[in-house]
Amino acid sequence: MTTQLETSQALSDLLRLHREATDKQGLVDVATRKRRLQVAIDLLVDHHQALCAAMDADFGGRPAGFSLMNDVLGSLTSLKHARDNLEQWVVEDKRSVFAPYDQLGAEAWVQYKPKGTVGIIGTWNAPLFTLFSPLASALAAGNRAVLKPSEVVPATAELLAKLIGQYFDPMDVAIITGGVEIGQAFAGMPFDHLVFTGSTQVGKKIMRAAAEHLVPVTLELGGKSPVVIGESADIAEAARRLAVAKGMNGGQLCISPDLIYVPVMAREAFLQAFREAYSQLYPQVENNPDFVSVVNEQHMARLDGYLAEAREEGAEIIHCPDVEVSQQGRKRPLSVVVNPPLLSAIMQEEIFGPAVVVLTYSDIKHVVEEINSGERPLALYYFGEDEAEQSYVLEHTLSGGVTLNDALMHAAMEDAPFGGVGASGMGHYHGREGFLEFSHARTVFRGAPVDPRGEWGLLPPFPEGFAEA
Ligand code: NAD
């Protein structure tokens, strides 16, 4: 096993070589950027089956169909979008020069320069997507990269290490595997930019470590994503779409609906429709290949703790489908916890698993106040046809992104930025915003052949009385 010290040494040597190559390279042309992106595309296309099998093994049950959609196609979409659009993104921007310098022939423009080497730390819940999607933006911007997958998915990490080694020159993209200690060494290296996807708690440590070398960070963190169902919503359709979203990856998605606010009058209609919709998607738990398992025993114990506390404090808990939470195996029915106390763990912590909270309300303004009393969420969802109410919710809240009348979908928009705000993160990837995130926007000014400053009295010796003029 590689030690923290050995990792630091190996990374330090690699980063030195990267830096030397970056300083020598000159322009990283479009063809080079496209070639690097294409290597990542080929890797995923050639080995998608083995990668899906590795994720299935790591989760102890994750359907290939889901892994293909979420991780393989999600990553390919980012890589192909970058490959097919970067030509427009790299164009130098001509900027206006203040008069009369422009008339004298001065010019200014902005160059989008690669920053150098981008370090990318990924999570277990979307083991390919959280590495390859930011990689797409980093490579489009002309950078080199070093990846660090999560140790919670060891088979996937090991396979990725092998494939990255086979497909990429380590001077373009390299990979380091290991657990928290290796992550700590990684976060302390003098990268030119660091991307971290993970929990808010670890995100703070990453930012502290990066500060040592003033490394800019993109933090893709988590939080409790709320859903507001307005009175004008089609309750059955909202319940169906939320059941689809909540079932994805067994609720282990950073933007999974976490708290669902339902008008008090619609409580029974919503619960019934939600239970029916979820049970239709997943009619049974045991031996159901469509269920994604809770990733490990530690996360099972965490979820059990939330549910036991909510039950003790008198919250109603409904299971979808309506079976007992099995004590064996990590495939579990979805637990719907209705109106738990505000200070209970399930109301305070990110659920990140097969459970969801339903809260009833009678005044939507109080819902908005409650959302605003917590940390800024990564995602916010609103269902309803009342445009004034929709505007009210949009205008009075701040979140990483928003989906209206559906869930999760804004994060799939490759041509728009994805990222958090406040405790849910900072910075973006996807699309042109991702390209800009990993580029240094360098202003270049070219002086005019004539320098009029002396004639204007702007150079010393200054004319007498100049300051009073
Ligand atoms: P985590 O924070 O435990 O770990 C993430 C990564 O950081 C892993 O690779 C891990 O090895 C590494 N790490 C852990 N401790 C470290 C330390 N002290 N120093 C350096 N590296 C360290 O997160 P997780 O459990 O893998 O993922 C779940 C969290 O990620 C959830 O909060 C979820 O919301 C969030 N998430 C966010 C996004 C997003 O795009 N915003 C996407 C997926 C997951």
Residues whose N, C-alpha, C, O or C-beta is under 5 A from the ligand:
A	BS01	NAD	I121 G122 T123 W124 K148 P149 S150 E151 G178 G179 V180 G183 Q184 A187 T197 G198 S199 T200 V202 K205 E220 L221 G222 G223 C254 S424
